[in-house]
């Protein structure tokens, strides 16, 4: 698929688009991993708080 021939209808240049396309997937992967880590940590903290309140 040749994306260099597509018309640009925004102020970014083709080089800008190429850069964004190159960093998009790693950014999504890293962001998803961080979101998963923060979610697991929040669940652990919540579970610890519930255990402390119930006296376990």
C-alpha positions in Angstrom: 0.0 0.0 0.0 1.6 3.2 -1.1 0.6 5.9 1.3 2.9 8.5 -0.1 0.5 9.3 -2.9 -2.5 10.2 -0.7 -3.6 13.8 -0.6 -3.1 15.7 2.5 -6.0 17.7 3.8 -4.4 18.8 7.1 -1.5 21.0 8.0 0.9 18.1 8.7 3.6 17.2 6.2 4.2 13.7 4.9 7.2 13.4 7.1 5.1 14.3 10.1 2.6 11.6 9.2 5.4 9.1 8.7 6.8 9.9 12.1 3.4 9.6 13.8 2.7 6.3 12.0 6.1 5.0 13.2 5.6 5.8 16.9 1.8 5.0 17.1 2.0 1.3 17.7 4.8 1.4 20.4 2.9 4.2 22.1 -0.3 2.2 22.2 1.5 -0.9 23.4 3.4 1.0 26.2 0.2 2.8 27.2 -1.8 -0.4 27.4 0.9 -2.0 29.5 0.9 1.0 31.9 -2.9 1.0 32.1 -2.9 -2.7 32.9 -0.3 -2.2 35.7 -2.1 0.7 37.2 -5.4 -1.2 37.1 -3.9 -4.2 38.9 -2.3 -2.0 41.5 -5.6 -0.2 42.1 -7.4 -3.5 42.6 -4.7 -4.6 45.0 -4.9 -1.4 47.0 -8.7 -1.6 47.0 -8.6 -5.3 48.2 -6.1 -4.3 50.9 -8.4 -1.5 52.1 -11.3 -3.9 52.2 -9.3 -6.4 54.2 -8.2 -3.7 56.7 -11.8 -2.5 57.2 -13.1 -6.0 57.7 -10.4 -6.8 60.2 -8.8 -9.7 58.3 
